[in-house]
Amino acid sequence: MKNKFRNLNEKAKFHLDQLIQEIHHVAYNEGYEAGKLVGAIDSAEEINDKWLAERKVKSANQQRAELIEMAKKFVKDAKDKIWGGILVTMPNNEVKICNAEFIKKGNRTTCLLKGQHTNTVFAVGRANCVKGDVYNESIGEVISLFKALKKDIPVEFLEAVQPSEVVEGMIVEGIYRTTSYEVERFYNEPKLNGEYGRAFFAKGFVQNQWVGEKQVKVIDDTNAQYEVSTCKN
């Protein structure tokens, strides 16, 4: 497990170092003041430090929660901190400053990079959730953004750790029936927690109706209420 995290950390560092170098290169070529780089560089270095820091082994859910937060931060910083937009290099090496628009349809996320002043679409990237994987809006956004920019996608997003435990806010689907629903709360009644795992109430259920977590599979954790503060020893 430690070797796996070390490899991911090294790859994350490589991608972030490339991002920092590209920001410097474009800025100097375009004549922007160095002070305008501070926000973007600090953001990239914060993510870099996060992955390189010594970490205890965490549960799959905790690792998933960290990855989702990293994806959110990466997209937000790319949209908001690099001169108010995202830099797109055209085939003729002309640089366009674009806004990112994300379109979700089912398990597909499409990223449109549009010129800030023209609204012209200069680049498109699409991310499809692999069958059997859990869909997450933020991970879809960061993958589609990398594709639109024609950059190598960090393996930690392509091979995202999957959640191992059902939590509130997840969209789940019955194993035996393809009915999906959102987990609203777990029952605090030990007598219900039997062979089907912890019993939960879902949105749309009638009073006292419940399903066990072993009777469902997670299909979407975009709004999952993860707990990330406790580490496994």
N, C-alpha and C positions, 0 to 999 in steps of 0.2 A: 504493500500500500504506500509506504514512504517513497519507494522508487517511482511509483506512478505519479505521486504529487510532485516529486522533484522534476520529472520530465515535463509535466504540465507547466510548472513554474518557469523552466528554462524556455519553453516555447512561448509562453505569455510574455516573458521579458524580451524575447526577440521581436515579437510583433509590436510591442510598445516602444522599444528603442527605435524601430523603423518609423513609427508614427511621429515620434519626437523629432527625428532627423528630417522627415518630410516637412513638418511644420516650419522648422528653421529655414529649410531650403526655399520653400515657396515664399515665405515672408521676406527674406532678403532679396529675392529676385523681383518681387512686386513693390519693394520699397516701404513696407509697413514698419512702424516703429517697433522696436524689440519689446517694449512694454506690453504690447497687445498680445504677446505670446504667453504671458505668465499664466493666465487662466487655463489654457489648453495644456501647457506643459505640466503644470502642477497636477491637473486632473489625471493625465496619463501616468505620471510618476506615483500618484496615490494608488492607482490600480496595480502598478508594478510592485510597489511595496507590499500591497495586500497579498499578492501571490508569493512573494519571496520571503515573507515573514515566517518564522517558526510557528507551526500550528500543531495542535493536538489532533488525533484522529477523530473525525466527527461522523455522525450518522449520515446516511444518504440524504435524509430530509434537510439536515443542516447544511450539507455541501450544496444541495440544490438551491436552498434559500440564498446562500452566498453568491452562487452563479447568477441567479436572477437579479440580485441587487447590482452585481457587476455589469450585467447587460443593460440594465436601466441607466446606470451612471454613464456607461460608455456612449449610449445613444444620446442621452441628454447633453453631455459635454460636447459631443460632435455637432449637435444642432445649435447649441447656445453659446459656446465659448470660442470657436474659431472664427472670429470676426462676425459673429452673428449668423453664421451659416456653415455649410459643408463645402470643402474645396473639391472640385471635380476637374481633373486634367483631361482635356480633349485630345484626340489623335494628333492634332497639330501643335500640341503642347500649350495651347491657350488654357488658362485657368478660369473656371467659372465658380462663382459663389452661389450655392444653391440651398434651398430649403428642402427638407425631407418630408414626404407625405407617405404614410403607411396605410395600406388597404388590407383589411382582413376578410377572408372568405373561407369559411370552414377551417381547415388546418393549414391553409396557405396564407403567407404574409408577403405582400408586394411592396417594395420600396420605390417610390418615384422621386428622383432628384430634379427639382425644378428651379430654373433661374429665379433669383430673388426679385428681379424687376420685370422679367419677360414672361414668367410662368411657363416657359418652354421646358419640356422634359428632356434633360440631357443624358440621363442614365436610369436604368431600371434593373432591379434585382428581385429575385423571387426565392422564397424559402418554403419548402414543403416539409411538414412534419412526417418523419419516417413511420411507417406502419408499426405499431407496437410501442412507439415512444409516446410520452405524455406531451401534449401541446402546451406551450407557454408563449404568451403574446410578446413578452420582452425578449426572449431568446430568438423568436421568429424575426423580430425587428432587427436585432444586431446582425443576424446571419444575412438577411436580405440587404442590409446596408453594406456589409462587406462585399456582397456580390455586385451590388450596384457600382461600388468603387473599384471593382475588379481587383480586390485584395485577397490574399490568402486568409481563410477563415480559421481562427485559432481552434485547435482541436478540442479544447475544453467546452466550446459551444457546439461543435459538430457531434461530439460524443458526450453530450451532457449527461451527468449522473441522473438516474431516474428516482423518483420518490419511492420510499419503501414502506410508508405508513400513511394511511388516510387521515387527513386533518380537515378542519372546518374550512369552508370556502371552495373546496375542490369540486369539480364536476366529475361524477363517477357514472359508470354504466354497469348494469347487471351482467354477471357472468353468463347467466342462463337466458336472460331476456335483454334485448338491446334497448332497454329503457334507461335514459340518462336523467340525472337530477343533481342538484347542488346540496352538498352536505351543510346543514345548518348548525347542528349541535349534537354532541354525544350525550347519551343518557348516563346520569350518575347513579346507576342502579346495577350493582354487581350481579344480581340474579339474571339480568338480561345478557350478560357477557359470557356466552357459552361457546359452543363449537363453532359458531359463526363469527367469533371475534367480538370486538366492542360494538355495541348497538348505537346507531345514530338515527337522528330525525332529519329528514330532508325537506326542502321547500316543496310545497305541493302535497305533502303527506297530510292525512287526516290525523286528528288527535290520537295519541298513543300508538300510532303506526311506527314501525322501526325496521331497519335492515342492519345486518351485521357486516362489518368491514370485509370479511372474507368472502362475502357474496358479491362483491363488486370489484371493478378495476378502475383505476384513475385514468381519465382521458384528457383532462385539462386542469392545470394548477395555476392559472393566471391570477386568480384571486385567493389562493390558498393562504391560510393564516399560519405560517410556519413559525416555529420557535427556534431561534438560532443561538441562544445565549449559553446553553449547556453543552459541554463536550463530553464525549465518551472517553474514559480513561483506558 
